[in-house]
Amino acid sequence: MSITKTRQKLVEMARELFARKGMENTTMNDIAVASKCGRRTLYTYFRNKEEIYYAVIESELELLSDDLDRVATMDAEPEQKLLQLIYTHLHTIKEAVTRNGTLRAEFFRNIWMVEKMRKALDAEECLIIRRIIEEGIAQGKFKVENIELIRTLYIILVADLKCLISTIA
């Protein structure tokens, strides 16, 4: 198995265990046994449980980023892309919450780390939104004086909807 596949397997197994048992109740040995990779292999990739936990969160954010990139490059009108971007963002967040069970509580306990990763994702999403808006302006679909204002409104809308999803999920 390649290095990348082995690491992915360890991260995925850790995610499953964290979601089912919680981070506090999952040990490095649990992850090693469940992944069938062994402790030595696990410690080759990760020094401790926190490090693999951060890798789990990073993998969730990568899924969201990949989904947003797919929307940005789809063959559609700019206004459809913006709507699809909102739907995709919300759907991906909802899926992450559902998929991660008890792990979502850990996400909120480590808010400083999640916030750092979220800022990186927001920066990427801002670029995607700007590209779509500029595409719409170039095609004459959008008549926008202030791209930054529209981008900010979009971000506020998505943030509000994410809060709503997290309270009902």
C-alpha positions as CSV (number, residue, x, y, z in Angstrom):
1,M,0.0,0.0,0.0
2,S,1.4,3.4,-0.9
3,I,2.3,6.0,1.8
4,T,-0.7,8.2,0.8
5,K,-3.2,5.3,0.9
6,T,-1.9,4.1,4.2
7,R,-2.2,7.6,5.7
8,Q,-5.7,8.0,4.3
9,K,-6.7,4.6,5.7
10,L,-5.4,5.7,9.2
11,V,-7.2,9.0,9.0
12,E,-10.5,7.4,7.8
13,M,-10.4,4.8,10.5
14,A,-9.6,7.4,13.2
15,R,-12.5,9.5,11.9
16,E,-14.9,6.5,12.2
17,L,-13.7,5.7,15.7
18,F,-13.8,9.4,16.8
19,A,-17.3,9.7,15.4
20,R,-18.5,6.6,17.2
21,K,-16.6,6.7,20.5
22,G,-15.5,10.3,20.7
23,M,-11.9,11.5,20.7
24,E,-11.4,11.1,24.4
25,N,-12.5,7.4,24.4
26,T,-10.4,6.5,21.3
27,T,-6.8,5.4,21.8
28,M,-4.0,5.2,19.3
29,N,-4.0,1.5,19.8
30,D,-7.7,1.4,18.9
31,I,-6.9,3.2,15.6
32,A,-3.9,0.9,14.9
33,V,-6.0,-2.3,15.5
34,A,-9.0,-1.1,13.5
35,S,-6.9,0.0,10.6
36,K,-4.9,-3.3,10.6
37,C,-1.8,-1.2,10.1
38,G,-0.2,-1.7,13.4
39,R,1.1,0.8,16.0
40,R,4.5,1.3,14.4
41,T,2.9,2.3,11.2
42,L,0.5,4.6,12.9
43,Y,3.3,6.3,14.8
44,T,5.3,6.7,11.6
45,Y,2.6,9.0,10.3
46,F,1.3,10.6,13.5
47,R,3.1,11.4,16.8
48,N,-0.1,11.4,18.9
49,K,-3.9,11.4,18.8
50,E,-4.2,15.1,18.5
51,E,-2.2,15.0,15.3
52,I,-4.4,12.4,13.7
53,Y,-7.4,14.4,14.9
54,Y,-6.2,17.5,13.1
55,A,-5.7,15.3,10.0
56,V,-9.3,14.2,10.3
57,I,-10.6,17.8,10.4
58,E,-8.3,18.7,7.5
59,S,-9.7,15.9,5.4
60,E,-13.2,17.1,6.1
61,L,-12.3,20.6,5.0
62,E,-10.6,19.2,1.9
63,L,-13.8,17.5,0.9
64,L,-15.6,20.8,1.1
65,S,-12.9,22.5,-0.9
66,D,-13.0,19.9,-3.6
67,D,-16.8,20.2,-3.8
68,L,-16.6,24.0,-4.2
69,D,-13.9,23.7,-6.8
70,R,-16.2,21.4,-8.8
71,V,-18.9,23.9,-8.7
72,A,-16.6,26.8,-9.8
73,T,-15.5,24.9,-12.9
74,M,-18.9,23.5,-13.9
75,D,-20.4,24.5,-17.2
76,A,-23.3,26.7,-16.1
77,E,-24.4,30.3,-16.0
78,P,-22.8,32.4,-13.3
79,E,-26.0,32.9,-11.3
80,Q,-26.6,29.1,-11.4
81,K,-23.0,28.6,-10.1
82,L,-23.6,31.0,-7.2
83,L,-26.7,29.2,-6.2
84,Q,-25.1,25.8,-6.6
85,L,-22.1,27.0,-4.5
86,I,-24.5,27.8,-1.6
87,Y,-26.3,24.5,-1.9
88,T,-23.0,22.6,-2.2
89,H,-21.5,24.4,0.8
90,L,-24.5,23.7,3.0
91,H,-24.9,20.1,1.8
92,T,-21.3,19.3,2.4
93,I,-21.4,20.8,5.9
94,K,-24.5,18.8,6.7
95,E,-22.9,15.6,5.5
96,A,-19.8,16.3,7.6
97,V,-22.0,16.8,10.7
98,T,-24.0,13.6,10.0
99,R,-20.9,11.6,9.1
100,N,-18.9,12.6,12.2
101,G,-21.4,11.9,15.0
102,T,-19.9,12.7,18.4
103,L,-16.8,14.2,16.7
104,R,-18.7,17.4,15.9
105,A,-18.7,18.3,19.6
106,E,-14.9,18.0,19.6
107,F,-14.8,20.3,16.6
108,F,-16.5,23.0,18.6
109,R,-14.3,22.4,21.7
110,N,-11.2,23.0,19.6
111,I,-12.6,26.2,18.0
112,W,-9.3,27.9,17.7
113,M,-7.9,25.2,15.4
114,V,-11.2,24.9,13.5
115,E,-11.3,28.7,13.0
116,K,-7.7,28.7,11.6
117,M,-8.6,26.0,9.1
118,R,-11.9,27.7,8.3
119,K,-10.2,31.0,7.5
120,A,-8.0,29.2,5.0
121,L,-11.1,27.6,3.4
122,D,-12.9,31.0,3.4
123,A,-10.0,32.6,1.6
124,E,-10.2,29.9,-1.1
125,E,-14.0,30.3,-1.3
126,C,-13.7,34.1,-1.6
127,L,-11.6,33.6,-4.7
128,I,-14.1,31.2,-6.2
129,I,-17.0,33.6,-5.5
130,R,-15.0,36.5,-7.0
131,R,-14.2,34.5,-10.1
132,I,-17.9,33.6,-10.6
133,I,-19.0,37.2,-10.0
134,E,-16.4,38.5,-12.5
135,E,-17.6,35.9,-15.0
136,G,-21.1,37.1,-14.6
137,I,-20.1,40.7,-15.0
138,A,-18.1,39.9,-18.2
139,Q,-21.1,38.0,-19.6
140,G,-23.5,40.9,-18.7
141,K,-25.5,38.7,-16.3
142,F,-24.5,40.7,-13.2
143,K,-24.5,44.5,-12.9
144,V,-22.4,44.9,-9.8
145,E,-20.6,48.1,-8.7
146,N,-18.9,46.5,-5.7
147,I,-17.7,42.9,-6.0
148,E,-16.4,42.9,-2.4
149,L,-19.9,43.9,-1.0
150,I,-21.5,41.0,-2.9
151,R,-18.8,38.6,-1.8
152,T,-19.3,39.7,1.8
153,L,-23.1,39.3,1.7
154,Y,-22.6,35.8,0.3
155,I,-20.3,34.8,3.1
156,I,-22.7,36.2,5.7
157,L,-25.6,34.2,4.1
158,V,-23.6,31.0,4.1
159,A,-22.4,31.5,7.7
160,D,-26.0,32.1,8.9
161,L,-27.2,29.0,7.1
162,K,-24.4,26.9,8.6
163,C,-25.4,28.0,12.1
164,L,-28.9,27.0,11.3
165,I,-27.8,23.6,10.1
166,S,-25.6,23.0,13.1
167,T,-28.5,23.7,15.5
168,I,-30.9,21.3,13.8
169,A,-28.4,18.5,12.9
